[in-house]
Structures are given as C-alpha cells and as structure tokens.
Amino acid sequence: QMQLVESGGGLVQPGGSLRLSCAVSGLTFIFHDMGWYRQAPGKQRELVASITSGGSTNYADSVKGRFTISRDNAKNTVYLQMNGLKPEDTAVYHCNTAPYTNVWGQGTQVTVSS
C-alpha cells in the first residue's frame, strides 16, 4: 500500500518561499510519474506540477516560473520549491502519482498572507 507523507508547509508572507517535501513508500518510486496537487477551500483539487520518472516537468500556468518540482529517487522523495508566493496559492498541498490514485496523505497547509 502506497504511503505519502507531506511536509514543509506553513504561513508565509506574499513574495515568500517554501519548500515542500513528500516521502513516498510502498511503490517502486523510480518507475512512477509524480505530481503535486493543491485544494483550496471551496475549489476543486488541481494539479500544479508533475515530474516524470525520467525527470521531465510540467506546470500549471498559474505557477509556471515560480514553482519547481524535483525528485530524489535515492530518497523516494519529491519536492516542490515555491517562490514568489501569492495569496491565491493558499491551499492544502498533496503529492501523489500522476495521474493520481485514491491513496492520499494528510497534506501540508500552505497559507500566504500578510
């Protein structure tokens, strides 16, 4: 059974930065494309960034140029570096495979506010 443990969220001022981490277990990590998803109150979950098993990346238009997804296959971990944070980035952030499965971690709350 896949397990996902997200960390690194917090409260940050607009323009600030955060680095999210997601430790993955229970699957052969190196073979899976991975993604970071977010869900804001009253909104649908959206995919903000993905990375293939080979390291190719894709980003939602809303975060392009500000967020960077990466992975460390030796540590079974996927990261999301978030710079230039905006209030509209406030959400609970989750990692999962891409496309996602029905197994979700607890997520990590990111709040961007002055």
C-alpha positions in Angstrom: 0.0 0.0 0.0 1.4 3.3 -1.0 2.0 5.9 1.7 2.6 9.6 1.2 3.9 11.9 3.9 4.0 15.6 3.0 5.8 18.3 5.0 7.2 21.8 4.7 4.0 23.9 4.6 3.4 27.0 6.8 2.4 30.6 6.9 4.4 32.9 4.7 4.1 36.5 3.5 3.3 37.3 -0.1 6.5 37.0 -2.1 8.0 34.5 0.2 9.2 31.0 -0.4 8.6 27.5 0.9 9.9 24.0 0.0 7.6 21.1 0.3 8.7 17.5 0.6 6.9 14.3 0.1 8.3 11.0 1.3 6.8 8.1 -0.7 6.8 4.4 0.3 5.0 1.3 -0.8 5.7 1.5 -4.5 8.6 1.4 -6.9 9.2 5.1 -6.9 11.6 5.3 -9.7 9.1 3.9 -12.2 6.3 6.4 -11.3 5.5 9.9 -12.6 4.7 12.1 -9.6 2.7 15.2 -9.0 1.9 18.0 -6.5 -1.7 18.8 -6.2 -3.5 21.5 -4.2 -7.0 22.1 -3.0 -8.2 25.5 -1.7 -11.4 25.8 0.3 -14.4 25.6 -2.0 -12.3 24.7 -5.0 -11.6 21.5 -6.8 -8.2 19.8 -6.4 -5.8 20.8 -9.2 -2.5 19.5 -10.4 0.1 22.2 -10.0 3.3 20.4 -11.1 4.3 17.0 -12.3 7.6 15.2 -12.9 8.0 12.0 -15.0 10.2 9.1 -14.0 12.8 10.5 -16.4 12.7 13.9 -14.8 10.6 15.9 -17.3 8.5 18.5 -15.7 5.2 20.2 -16.4 3.5 23.1 -14.5 0.1 24.7 -14.3 0.1 28.1 -15.9 -0.7 29.7 -12.6 2.6 28.6 -11.1 4.9 28.5 -14.1 8.1 30.4 -13.4 7.5 30.4 -9.7 7.4 26.7 -8.6 9.9 24.0 -9.3 9.2 20.3 -8.9 12.1 17.8 -8.4 12.7 14.3 -7.2 15.4 12.3 -5.4 15.0 8.7 -6.4 17.5 7.6 -3.8 15.4 9.0 -1.1 11.9 8.2 -2.6 11.1 11.9 -2.2 9.5 14.5 -4.4 9.9 18.2 -3.7 8.1 21.4 -4.6 10.1 24.7 -4.4 7.7 27.5 -4.3 8.9 31.1 -4.8 7.1 34.3 -5.2 4.1 33.0 -3.3 0.8 34.7 -3.7 -2.4 34.7 -1.5 -4.1 32.6 -4.2 -1.5 29.9 -3.6 -3.1 29.2 -0.2 -4.3 25.6 -0.1 -3.6 22.2 1.2 -0.9 20.6 -0.9 -0.7 16.9 -1.6 1.6 14.7 -3.6 0.5 11.6 -5.4 1.3 9.7 -8.5 0.4 11.4 -11.8 -2.3 10.6 -12.7 -3.3 10.3 -9.0 -4.5 7.3 -7.1 -7.1 7.1 -4.4 -4.5 7.0 -1.8 -3.7 10.4 -0.2 -1.5 11.6 2.6 -2.5 14.2 5.1 -1.3 17.0 3.0 0.5 20.1 4.2 -1.2 23.5 4.6 0.3 26.5 2.8 -1.1 29.9 3.8 0.1 33.0 2.1 -1.0 36.1 3.9 0.4 39.4 5.2 
